[in-house]
Amino acid sequence: MTVKGDAASTPYGSLQPAFEGVELATAVSGINNKPIITEVTVTIGLTTLVNNMVEVEFKIYNPLNTDLVIEFVQADASVNGQIFAHFDQSFDGFVIPPGQIGSSGTFGNVLLTQVLLHHW
């Protein structure tokens, strides 16, 4: 894949000639040999029984030959189409180097959308 700059890449006339010469090349290899989301860990604590909140950590594999920067993730966790958890999480500095696995770190306040005790 090649990304090429042009005069429309910047609103500043003095920079347009420089951007016209920019060319970045990268490759995206097939990802069928390794999943991008490699692991999801959900921690249920005693307070979950009261507030329906859990902690989550996930790990991401970067198949690109350049850094992968994760700035925001929104996800629903479901079983047989029934959603049990939902989260929106912003990240600052979550960078995964090429060919590596990066961890989101553990973060809390992930809402269980179904009452936990009803499913035990």
N, C-alpha and C positions, 0 to 999 in steps of 0.2 A: 504494500500500500504506500502511495506517495502523496504527501500533502504539499501543495505548492502555493506560495504567496502570490499576490497580485496587487495592483494599485488600490483595489478596494479593501485590502486587508487593514488599512489604517486611514483615519480621516486627516492625518497630517501630511501635507504635500511634500515636506522635506524628507519624510521617511518612505514615501511611496517607491522610489527607485530601489531602496534597500529591500523592501518587502517583496518586490517583483523578483528578486534573485533568491529568495528563501525557498529551499526544497528539503523536506524531511522525509526520510524513508524508514519504514518499519515493516514487520511481517506479523501476521496473526496466524499462528499454527493451529491445526485442528485441535479441538479440546475434548474430543471423544475418548481420549486415553486417560484423562484425569478430570474429575468434576471440579468446577470452580468453587462451589461451597463444599468444603471438605469435612466440616464438623460443626454441629450446633449443640451447645450444652445449656440446659435449662435447670436452674437450681430452685427447688421449692423449699422454703423455710417454714418455720412454725408460724410466722406472721402471715404467711400466704393464706392460712385458714381464716384470717380475719379481714385482710385487705385485698385479697386476690391479686397480689403483686408477686412476681418472680424475678430472678436475675437471669440474664442471658449472656452467653459468649458465643461467637461464631468465628470460624476460620475460613479464609479465602485463599485459593491458589491463583497466582498470577501467571497466565499462559503467555503473556506478551514479552517482547524483548525490550521493554521499557517499563519504568515504574508505573504501577497502578495506584491511583489516589482515590480513596473512598471518602466522600464528603458527607453523604447522607444515605441512610438505608431505611426503607419502610417495608415491613413484612407482616404477613398473617400466617399463623401456624394452624393447620387444619387436619382433621382425620375424617375421611369419607365425606368431604365437603362441608363439615361442620367446623367453624372457626373457634379455636380455643384460646388463642393468644394473638395480640396485635402490638406492634411497636413501631415508633418513628424515632430514629436516633441520628443526631448530627455528630460528625467527627471532625477533629482538628488534628492533622498530622498523622492520619492513618494511611501510611504509604507502604505498599508491598513491592519489594524489588522483583525484577524479572525472574521467573522460574521458582519463586519462593512462596511459602505459605505465611500469611500474616494473621494475627489475632486481633479481634475487635477489643479485647479486654472485657472484663465482666462489667456489665452495667445493669442497674436496677430499674425499678418502676415500670416493668413490663406487665401490662394488664392482661390477666386471664379473663376472657370475655364470657366464660362459663363458670359457674360456681364450682369450685374444686370438689367439695364434699358430695355433690350430686352425682359424680361419676365414679365413686369408689364403692 
